[in-house]
Amino acid sequence: CLDGSPPAYHIQRGYGSGSKNWLLHIE
């Protein structure tokens, strides 16, 4: 989350492990 990667990357990463995590990142 704090590695400076684009939000799109977090969406794929957290789509199974922390789907809510990327949702908060987009907001």
Secondary structure, DSSP 8 states (H G I E B T S, - for coil): --S---HHHHHHHTTTS-HHHHHHHH-
